[in-house]
Amino acid sequence: MNGITNEVNFKDTITQSEAPVKILSARPVQKEYSNYKDIRLSYKNVSNKTITAIRFKWHGLNAFNEPADMGIMSDGFGGGFSDDRLRPGKTDYGVWSILSRDLKKVTKAWVTEVVFEDGTKWESDK
């Protein structure tokens, strides 16, 4: 994977300092009784509003530092969402089944969309 591809693909993360959700950790987790790996994200509501939905994206590499298999999405990218309610200042986590055989490390995880209880929405620059 070259630096140019990496730089271009992560342009979505530029607005993350303004995001109402902060990613605290992102890591692969081994599926029980399987060779497949899932992804686990821990995150915090850093806004002053209750959140009702969050959309995430992530990127991962295999042992050769190449884009990992992330299931349906390609080039090492994947995504998921949570529609669990999250109050201001609270943290939560989720595990998404990506059925990856070669994910070694998650290089980046970010929020692309947040829906608040009052009906308003935050979106990153895509």
Secondary structure as the mmCIF struct_conf table of DSSP 4:
data_model
#
loop_
_struct_conf.conf_type_id
_struct_conf.id
_struct_conf.beg_label_comp_id
_struct_conf.beg_label_asym_id
_struct_conf.beg_label_seq_id
_struct_conf.end_label_comp_id
_struct_conf.end_label_asym_id
_struct_conf.end_label_seq_id
HELX_RH_AL_P HELX_RH_AL_P1 GLY A 3 ASN A 9
HELX_RH_3T_P HELX_RH_3T_P1 PHE A 10 GLU A 18
BEND BEND1 PRO A 20 PRO A 20
STRN STRN1 VAL A 21 GLN A 30
HELX_LH_PP_P HELX_LH_PP_P1 LYS A 31 LYS A 31
TURN_TY1_P TURN_TY1_P1 GLU A 32 TYR A 33
BEND BEND2 SER A 34 ASN A 35
STRN STRN2 LYS A 37 ASN A 45
BEND BEND3 SER A 47 LYS A 49
STRN STRN3 ILE A 51 LEU A 61
TURN_TY1_P TURN_TY1_P2 ALA A 63 PHE A 64
BEND BEND4 ASN A 65 GLU A 66
STRN STRN4 PRO A 67 PRO A 67
HELX_LH_PP_P HELX_LH_PP_P2 ALA A 68 ASP A 69
STRN STRN5 MET A 70 MET A 70
TURN_TY1_P TURN_TY1_P3 GLY A 71 ILE A 72
STRN STRN6 MET A 73 MET A 73
TURN_TY1_P TURN_TY1_P4 ASP A 75 GLY A 76
STRN STRN7 PHE A 77 SER A 82
BEND BEND5 ASP A 84 ASP A 84
STRN STRN8 LEU A 86 LEU A 86
TURN_TY1_P TURN_TY1_P5 PRO A 88 GLY A 89
STRN STRN9 THR A 91 SER A 100
BEND BEND6 ARG A 101 ASP A 102
STRN STRN10 LYS A 105 PHE A 116
TURN_TY1_P TURN_TY1_P6 GLU A 117 ASP A 118
BEND BEND7 GLY A 119 GLY A 119
STRN STRN11 LYS A 121 GLU A 123
#
